[in-house]
Amino acid sequence: CQNCPDVVQALNLAAVLNPRIQHVAIDGALFQEEVEQREIMSVPTVYLNGAVFDQGRMTLEQIVAKLDTNASKRDAEKIGAKEAFDVLVVGGGPAGAAAAIYAARKGIRTGIAAERFGGQVLDTMAIENFISVKETEGPKLAAALEQHVREYEVDIMDLQRASALVPAGEDGLVQVQLENGAVLKSRSVILSTGARWRQMNVPGEDQYRNKGVAYCPHCDGPLFKGKRVAVIGGGNSGVEAAIDLAGIVSHVTLLEFDSSLRADEVLQKKLRSLANVTVLTSAQTTEVLGDGSRVTGLVYKDRVGGDSHRVELEGIFVQIGLLPNTEWLKDTVALSPRGEIVIDDRGQTNLPGVFAAGDCTTVPYKQIIIAMGAGSTAALSAFDHLIRSSVPKSSGAVAEAA
């Protein structure tokens, strides 16, 4: 996992450049007493002058932006003054990067607004099914994506989260409102906001997030060395997490809502070979238990018999799929019952000039390579839309003479 190393290196760089900054890095896996004393249950955790500053993956730009209280306002003023784009891409994952490259190669004014370049790829440990690349790591691929986009004249706007979409009016421009108050305008828009880990939405989950409830086994697994944990989800992600954690913790309980695991058979075979793993199917997690400061267990319901059971443990890793980042699009773009943006085979949404690609859409398989292809498709479709919408309408007399 590159989350901790990237944050450490960002803070190291800040300390090197600014003599007023001192940085101490603590390896949680080696200094267990420090972890217990500070009650850290999710890494990376950053302290500023003794108080918790933030948790999770952060770039140097994100750290500086959080320290600089006026950064958001200045960004809004700068972004709001930009001229209208021909193609505006919202989201910087594989789909967004591919869309930006394909649009820019057409020689049209292209912009990309992204909360973090790379998206979910940044949180992916190993990638072994990206055709022609035998093996790579998520952060490495994300860096390559950004570098490739920067080879073209693409206006990249980092650390920007979209909050609303306004369909094109009489001026033919679609508007994208950002959380900092800025408004971007474009003749066409490609939505590629990706997805995030789905939550259980049960009592106790929010209360004990980062206090025993975790979503990244690679990041937080070492903090539970020798302890009892649960993995929620029997798909590939859940089973892989259980296999990885079994080598660190004392015992893993895997709970799957369905009557059988959905992971690939090769993964299930490996899971069944592990002596310290218990698999529970038809198990619906109903509550996360804790003592006020950390997780102590969970309650699940047997979907066959209807009985409730309690499992004593110290950590819960949630691996139950993805949730599209589309809440901000409700009542503007047509969404599926799962919240995915409904698109056709050209990436077109129900709004003229608005296209979408990647994990936030109804595309059936959420894979990096598929997202890239969808982003390219959306960009080509947006270009075709611009060509057709820019053709002047013939007058009646000329049309009749023709």
DRENVO-703285 format. One line per 2 residues: number of its first residue (from 1); their letters; for each residue x, y, z of C-alpha. Coordinates in Angstrom, 3 decimals. Example, Ala and Ser with C-alpha at 12.3 -4.5 7.8 and 13.67 -1.06 7.14 Angstrom:
# residues 2
1) AS) 12.300/-4.500/7.800  13.670/-1.060/7.140
# end
This chain:
# residues 402
1) CQ) 0.000/0.000/0.000  1.328/3.443/-0.917
3) NC) -0.988/5.538/1.266  1.385/5.837/4.230
5) PD) 4.613/6.158/2.196  3.118/8.924/0.056
7) VV) 1.978/10.912/3.093  5.340/10.405/4.814
9) QA) 7.220/11.582/1.740  4.963/14.621/1.393
11) LN) 5.664/15.633/4.983  9.373/14.880/4.564
13) LA) 9.457/17.202/1.574  7.674/19.935/3.528
15) AV) 10.204/19.576/6.360  13.152/19.729/3.955
17) LN) 11.883/22.876/2.248  10.655/24.679/5.368
19) PR) 12.992/24.749/8.422  10.011/25.662/10.640
21) IQ) 8.437/22.257/9.994  9.545/19.173/11.910
23) HV) 8.266/15.746/10.946  8.378/12.512/12.941
25) AI) 7.177/9.282/11.274  6.051/6.355/13.442
27) DG) 5.798/2.838/11.978  2.616/1.493/13.562
29) AL) 3.518/-2.125/12.827  6.811/-1.828/14.721
31) FQ) 5.739/0.445/17.562  2.554/-1.215/18.787
33) EE) 2.713/0.520/22.171  2.617/3.916/20.455
35) VE) -0.398/2.822/18.463  -2.213/1.602/21.555
37) QR) -1.346/4.734/23.537  -2.705/7.046/20.835
39) EI) -5.626/4.695/20.135  -4.825/4.720/16.419
41) MS) -6.929/2.247/14.431  -6.543/3.674/10.931
43) VP) -3.458/4.836/9.085  -2.033/7.124/7.985
45) TV) -3.022/9.357/10.904  -1.366/12.774/10.920
47) YL) -0.983/14.916/14.038  -0.352/18.665/13.927
49) NG) 1.143/20.057/17.149  -0.187/17.067/19.079
51) AV) -3.766/17.133/17.766  -5.227/14.915/15.022
53) FD) -4.927/16.797/11.707  -6.343/14.231/9.271
55) QG) -6.475/10.562/8.349  -6.085/8.720/5.085
57) RM) -4.184/9.281/1.879  -3.124/12.897/1.300
59) TL) -0.908/14.563/-1.262  1.322/17.504/-0.434
61) EQ) -1.124/19.729/-2.331  -4.012/18.514/-0.164
63) IV) -2.050/19.067/3.028  -1.091/22.606/2.021
65) AK) -4.647/23.379/0.909  -5.989/22.290/4.293
67) LD) -3.410/24.386/6.131  -4.111/27.438/3.946
69) TN) -7.585/28.567/4.964  -7.842/31.005/2.036
71) AS) -6.827/28.518/-0.658  -10.385/27.507/-1.530
73) KR) -11.525/31.088/-2.020  -8.562/31.952/-4.237
75) DA) -9.106/28.803/-6.299  -12.783/29.673/-6.786
77) EK) -11.945/33.153/-8.082  -9.284/31.802/-10.438
79) IG) -11.421/28.956/-11.764  -14.526/31.093/-12.142
81) AK) -12.648/33.435/-14.501  -11.848/30.672/-17.003
83) EA) -13.350/30.770/-20.490  -15.813/28.093/-21.550
85) FD) -14.342/24.732/-22.549  -15.237/22.617/-25.549
87) VL) -14.997/19.476/-23.407  -14.952/19.498/-19.615
89) VV) -14.139/16.210/-17.885  -15.293/15.804/-14.281
91) GG) -13.177/13.187/-12.515  -9.539/12.154/-12.833
93) GP) -9.577/8.369/-12.747  -8.779/6.068/-15.698
95) AG) -12.000/7.040/-17.516  -11.417/10.754/-17.010
97) AA) -7.773/10.580/-18.047  -8.606/8.672/-21.241
99) AA) -11.420/11.111/-22.061  -9.140/14.119/-21.573
101) IY) -6.414/12.667/-23.805  -8.779/11.721/-26.611
103) AA) -10.470/15.134/-26.481  -7.211/17.085/-26.373
105) RK) -5.850/15.176/-29.373  -8.724/16.621/-31.393
107) GI) -7.258/20.080/-30.834  -10.242/21.400/-28.865
109) RT) -10.200/23.304/-25.567  -10.202/20.600/-22.871
111) GI) -10.379/20.871/-19.106  -10.447/18.311/-16.324
113) AA) -11.670/18.970/-12.778  -10.772/16.232/-10.297
115) ER) -10.847/15.822/-6.552  -7.767/13.600/-6.764
117) FG) -6.050/12.468/-9.937  -6.086/8.685/-10.231
119) GQ) -9.299/8.075/-8.297  -9.742/4.570/-6.905
121) VL) -6.586/3.421/-8.674  -4.631/5.203/-5.935
123) DT) -6.100/2.753/-3.412  -5.339/-0.372/-5.455
125) MA) -2.396/-2.420/-4.253  -1.624/-4.690/-7.198
127) IE) -2.898/-4.685/-10.793  -2.294/-7.887/-12.733
129) NF) -5.002/-7.867/-15.410  -4.168/-4.667/-17.282
131) IS) -3.548/-6.042/-20.757  0.091/-5.742/-21.986
133) VK) 1.297/-4.763/-18.486  2.045/-7.962/-16.578
135) ET) 2.007/-6.321/-13.157  1.913/-2.802/-11.736
137) EG) 0.741/-0.873/-8.688  -2.166/1.540/-8.470
139) PK) -0.223/4.680/-7.482  2.319/3.968/-10.220
141) LA) -0.417/3.686/-12.832  -2.141/6.819/-11.506
143) AA) 1.108/8.790/-11.836  1.520/7.523/-15.406
145) LE) -2.052/8.575/-16.243  -1.481/12.103/-14.977
147) QH) 1.864/12.390/-16.752  0.252/11.302/-20.024
149) VR) -2.564/13.843/-19.674  -0.041/16.606/-18.992
151) EY) 1.613/15.843/-22.340  -1.345/17.635/-23.934
153) EV) -2.841/21.091/-23.532  -5.333/20.068/-20.883
155) DI) -6.328/22.534/-18.168  -6.025/20.365/-15.030
157) MD) -7.878/21.616/-11.959  -6.915/19.508/-8.920
159) LQ) -8.643/19.232/-5.533  -11.998/20.217/-7.040
161) RA) -15.263/18.480/-6.161  -18.376/19.046/-8.259
163) SA) -21.603/19.889/-6.444  -24.194/20.511/-9.177
165) LV) -24.795/20.196/-12.919  -26.870/22.729/-14.839
167) PA) -28.064/21.608/-18.314  -27.257/23.770/-21.325
169) GE) -29.365/26.865/-21.761  -29.855/29.135/-24.741
171) DG) -26.116/29.809/-24.888  -25.497/26.083/-25.420
173) LV) -23.176/25.832/-22.399  -23.443/23.212/-19.662
175) QV) -22.482/24.460/-16.206  -20.662/22.520/-13.486
177) QL) -20.769/24.083/-10.043  -17.933/23.277/-7.641
179) EN) -18.071/23.032/-3.864  -15.820/26.080/-3.498
181) GA) -18.445/28.195/-5.267  -16.789/28.392/-8.691
183) VL) -18.737/27.657/-11.877  -17.213/26.041/-14.969
185) KS) -18.885/26.242/-18.376  -18.442/23.957/-21.362
187) RS) -20.041/23.058/-24.676  -19.940/19.412/-23.595
189) VI) -19.278/17.586/-20.343  -17.994/14.088/-19.589
191) LS) -18.893/12.764/-16.140  -16.333/10.270/-14.805
193) TG) -16.612/10.658/-11.047  -16.014/6.980/-10.311
195) AR) -17.161/5.153/-7.193  -16.195/4.579/-3.569
197) WR) -16.414/1.734/-1.071  -19.987/0.881/-0.149
199) QM) -20.870/1.091/3.539  -22.982/-1.325/5.557
201) NV) -25.281/1.448/6.863  -25.879/-0.292/10.185
203) PG) -25.888/1.143/13.723  -22.368/1.674/15.046
205) ED) -20.600/1.823/11.674  -20.246/5.616/11.594
207) QY) -19.441/5.813/15.301  -16.564/3.348/15.047
209) RN) -15.178/4.282/11.626  -11.374/4.419/11.978
211) KG) -11.868/2.970/15.467  -12.073/-0.629/14.338
213) VA) -14.266/-0.271/11.249  -11.965/-0.095/8.222
215) YC) -12.206/-0.348/4.448  -8.587/-1.022/3.417
217) PH) -7.024/-4.278/4.660  -3.658/-3.342/3.142
219) CD) -3.538/-0.041/5.048  -4.945/-1.009/8.422
221) GP) -4.395/-4.776/8.584  -1.020/-4.554/10.414
223) LF) -2.692/-2.574/13.222  -4.723/-5.683/14.107
225) KG) -1.801/-8.073/14.412  -2.728/-10.982/16.658
227) KR) -6.330/-9.800/17.052  -9.705/-11.094/15.870
229) VA) -11.291/-9.427/12.851  -14.224/-9.835/10.482
231) VI) -14.435/-9.270/6.743  -17.842/-8.311/5.373
233) GG) -18.320/-9.505/1.784  -17.714/-12.724/-0.127
235) GN) -16.727/-11.340/-3.516  -13.164/-11.220/-4.834
237) SG) -12.285/-8.181/-2.703  -13.643/-9.721/0.481
239) VE) -12.010/-13.104/0.022  -8.682/-11.530/-0.958
241) AA) -8.866/-9.358/2.159  -9.564/-12.400/4.347
243) ID) -6.622/-14.290/2.842  -4.246/-11.356/3.400
245) LA) -5.452/-10.706/6.942  -5.215/-14.374/7.928
247) GI) -1.433/-14.089/7.780  -1.454/-11.204/10.275
249) VS) -4.349/-11.574/12.709  -5.266/-14.423/15.055
251) HV) -8.617/-15.182/13.419  -10.784/-13.980/10.516
253) TL) -14.548/-14.356/10.308  -15.857/-13.769/6.793
255) LE) -19.560/-12.906/6.538  -21.404/-13.132/3.221
257) FD) -25.010/-11.970/2.793  -25.725/-14.465/0.004
259) SS) -26.020/-18.231/0.392  -22.591/-18.792/-1.175
261) LR) -19.365/-16.908/-1.831  -19.108/-15.028/-5.118
263) AD) -15.326/-14.907/-5.410  -13.356/-16.756/-8.082
265) EV) -12.913/-20.449/-7.301  -9.123/-20.158/-7.096
267) LQ) -9.530/-17.622/-4.277  -12.144/-19.715/-2.482
269) KK) -9.846/-22.737/-2.616  -7.046/-20.745/-1.001
271) LR) -9.439/-19.399/1.644  -10.660/-22.882/2.581
273) SL) -7.068/-24.000/3.136  -6.547/-21.485/5.960
275) AN) -7.071/-22.864/9.470  -7.779/-19.515/11.154
277) VT) -10.672/-18.462/8.897  -14.370/-19.052/9.531
279) VL) -16.842/-18.483/6.680  -20.454/-17.594/7.446
281) TS) -22.918/-17.439/4.546  -26.483/-16.111/4.603
283) AQ) -25.208/-13.764/7.309  -26.579/-10.220/7.439
285) TT) -24.563/-7.828/9.614  -27.039/-5.760/11.651
287) EV) -24.929/-3.837/14.178  -21.371/-2.849/15.055
289) LG) -20.647/-3.097/18.783  -18.134/-1.060/20.768
291) DG) -17.165/0.272/24.179  -17.359/3.931/23.196
293) SR) -13.782/4.177/21.949  -13.261/1.083/19.780
295) VT) -14.975/-1.935/18.210  -15.662/-4.926/20.437
297) GL) -17.798/-7.059/18.117  -20.694/-7.269/15.704
299) VY) -24.173/-8.736/15.510  -25.362/-10.665/12.476
301) KD) -28.662/-12.268/11.545  -28.874/-15.786/10.133
303) RV) -31.016/-15.215/7.020  -32.064/-18.870/6.989
305) GG) -33.057/-19.461/10.619  -33.680/-15.829/11.556
307) DS) -31.616/-15.980/14.752  -29.193/-13.222/15.753
309) HR) -25.626/-13.986/16.804  -22.822/-11.952/18.349
311) VE) -19.167/-12.223/17.314  -16.497/-10.878/19.652
313) LE) -13.684/-9.168/17.742  -11.523/-6.042/17.487
315) GI) -11.746/-5.074/13.801  -14.218/-5.096/10.902
317) FV) -13.134/-4.735/7.274  -15.985/-3.795/4.910
319) QI) -15.638/-5.147/1.356  -19.140/-5.107/-0.138
321) GL) -18.675/-3.429/-3.463  -18.834/0.089/-4.799
323) LP) -21.177/3.062/-4.607  -21.155/5.529/-7.541
325) NT) -20.234/9.138/-6.742  -23.403/10.574/-8.266
327) EW) -25.398/12.051/-5.375  -24.745/15.534/-6.734
329) LK) -26.441/14.598/-10.025  -29.858/13.662/-8.637
331) DT) -32.771/15.378/-10.392  -30.538/16.413/-13.324
333) VA) -29.163/13.274/-15.035  -31.079/9.993/-15.330
335) LS) -29.784/7.507/-12.760  -30.389/3.793/-12.334
337) PR) -31.921/2.405/-9.110  -28.322/1.843/-7.943
339) GE) -27.445/5.476/-8.548  -25.417/4.816/-11.705
341) IV) -25.565/7.286/-14.590  -27.634/5.765/-17.388
343) ID) -25.735/5.848/-20.694  -26.114/4.378/-24.161
345) DR) -23.422/2.611/-26.181  -21.906/5.994/-27.075
347) GQ) -21.653/7.203/-23.487  -24.519/9.679/-23.980
349) TN) -26.745/10.530/-21.013  -30.315/11.811/-21.242
351) LP) -29.001/15.398/-21.430  -27.718/16.774/-24.755
353) GV) -23.994/17.398/-24.629  -23.528/15.471/-21.374
355) FA) -21.691/12.153/-21.541  -20.422/9.758/-18.865
357) AG) -17.887/6.962/-18.486  -16.419/4.565/-15.969
359) DC) -17.545/3.135/-12.651  -20.164/5.851/-12.080
361) TT) -22.202/4.586/-15.046  -24.369/1.585/-15.917
363) VP) -21.457/-0.151/-17.670  -21.771/-3.740/-16.367
365) YK) -18.161/-4.408/-15.361  -16.106/-2.091/-13.159
367) QI) -12.571/-2.579/-14.435  -9.732/-0.140/-15.160
369) II) -9.335/-1.189/-18.770  -13.082/-0.959/-19.400
371) AM) -13.200/2.506/-17.831  -10.420/3.686/-20.127
373) GA) -12.247/2.422/-23.193  -15.477/4.052/-22.001
375) GS) -13.681/7.353/-21.417  -12.275/7.270/-24.953
377) TA) -15.737/6.474/-26.333  -17.291/9.375/-24.428
379) AL) -14.653/11.808/-25.694  -15.151/10.769/-29.318
381) SA) -18.914/11.052/-28.868  -18.522/14.508/-27.327
383) FD) -16.382/15.592/-30.287  -18.992/14.264/-32.703
385) HL) -21.649/16.201/-30.771  -19.619/19.406/-31.076
387) IR) -19.202/18.963/-34.818  -22.893/18.383/-35.368
389) SS) -24.065/21.161/-33.049  -21.707/23.722/-34.619
391) VP) -23.079/23.301/-38.164  -25.101/26.460/-38.968
393) KS) -28.727/25.927/-39.797  -29.591/26.607/-43.455
395) SG) -32.238/29.206/-44.217  -35.503/28.052/-45.741
397) AV) -34.715/29.640/-49.143  -31.325/27.990/-49.453
399) AE) -32.683/24.634/-48.319  -35.484/24.861/-50.892
401) AA) -33.079/25.767/-53.685  -30.851/22.826/-52.768
# end
